[in-house]
C-alpha cells in the first residue's frame, strides 16, 4: 500500500544572455519543517531562460519522485516557481506555442500523474534557494565544470526555506506601506477608543515602463478616500480624525526627447538623452503652469538628464533648488534600451512575453524587473512623504515611477498600468495623509500644453 507523502518543489532557471550560458536549480522541501530534502542543479550550455526554467521544473519533479519511489499516486507535489510562464502553461491556463517549450512541458507532465501536482507562482524573493542553485550551476559552467552538491551553499543563503511552508501563502506587494498605514490607523482608532479596522487594501506588484504595451484608456481622474479595503472601513471622511495637511506630490513627467515620439525604450541604462526642442518647450509651459498654481514648495527630480532639465525650468520660475533622488529614475531596460516595442518583440520575443507576464522578470541582458522598480519607487515615496509632511512637492520623473505611485495609491492591479495614458510633460497629483492612506487627485493633465 502506498504511503501518502506531500512535498514542495521550488525550481528556477536562468540564462546569461538569453540565449546564453544557462543553468537550473531545484530543491525538494518538507512543507511541515521547511527542511530541504534534495537539491538538483546543472549547467546546460547555451539556452534561453524559459528552457532553463522548464529544465529546473523537470529536475525538481524527478527528484521528488526519486525520494519516494513507493508512494505512487499517493505522492503530492506542490511546485512553486517565479516563472509566470511555466506556472500558467503547466496549470493549463496558457497555451504552449513555442516549439522549444512543448517537448519540455510534455516531459514534465509525464513524470507524475497530473492530479498529483499543483502549481503556484511566487515572487523571486521567495525562490532564493532554487535561484541560488541555478546561479551556482551557471558559475560552474563558466569555470568549465559541473555543479557539485557537496560544494553548494544555496541552503545557507536561503534561510526562509527552513521555515514551514503554508500553501498557498499570503501574497503581499513589495514597496507597499500598508503595514505602516495599519499601525497608524490602529493608533488613531485607539486614541478614539474604537476598534481598529481590520481590512488592509491589497496592492499589486508590477509597473509598466515607458515603452511597454500600448497605453490606451485613461484612468479615472480622481479617487475619493484612498484605497481602503472592504473590511470595516471608516464611514466617510466625516468620521475620520483630523490628520492635518497631507504631503502632496505633484508628479511631472519630463518633456520629450528624440526617443519619445518613436515610443522607444528609454530608461536609466541607455544613453541618458537630453530634451529635444519640443521637450524644452513643453518644460517651459509646464513651468508656467506650476508657477501659476502657486502651491509647490519644493522640487525633487530623477537624476536622469531629461528630468533635471525639466526640473530646472520649473525651479527657475519658482526660485527653488532641485533635490535629486535616485529612487525616481526610470527602469533599466537592459538590452532593450533604444529599441521600439516591435523591435524587442522581433529580437527577444520570448523574453518580452515572460517580462510582461511576470513582475519578477527582468529585461534581456539585465536591468530591473517590475518588482525591483516598485520597491525602489515606493522607498523613494516613503522618504519624500516623511521629509515633506504637510508640504506640496513637485516630483519630476518618468512613466514607470509615476504610474507606480498612482497604482499603489489606488490599490489597483498590475494590468491597470496598461490602461493609464501618461503623456510627456503631463501632470498628476497624489496626496498622502497621516494615516498612510492616499488620494489620487489628478492624472495626465496636459491642459497647459494645448
Secondary structure, DSSP 4 states (H G I P E B T S, - for coil): -PPPEEEEEEEEEEEETTTEEEEEEEEEE-TTT--EEEEEEEEEEEE-HHHHHHHHHHHHHHHHHHHTTT-GGGEEEEEEES-HHHHHHHTTSS----HHHHHHHHHHHHHS-GGGEEEEE--GGG-HHHHHHHHHHHHHHHTTS---GGG--TTTT-GGGGS---SSPPP--TT--HHHHHHHHHHHHHHTT-PPP------------TTSS---SPPPS--SS----STT--STGGGS----SPEEEEEEE---BTTTTTTB---SSS--PPB-HHHHHHHHHHHHHHHHH----EEEE-SSHHHHHHHHHHHHHHT--EEE-GGGSPP--GGGTT-BHHHHHHHSHHHHHHHHH-TTPPPTTS---HHHHHHHHHHHHHHHHHHTTTSEEEEEE-HHHHHHHHHHHHT--GGGGGG----TT-EEEEEE-TTS-EEEEEEEE-GGG-
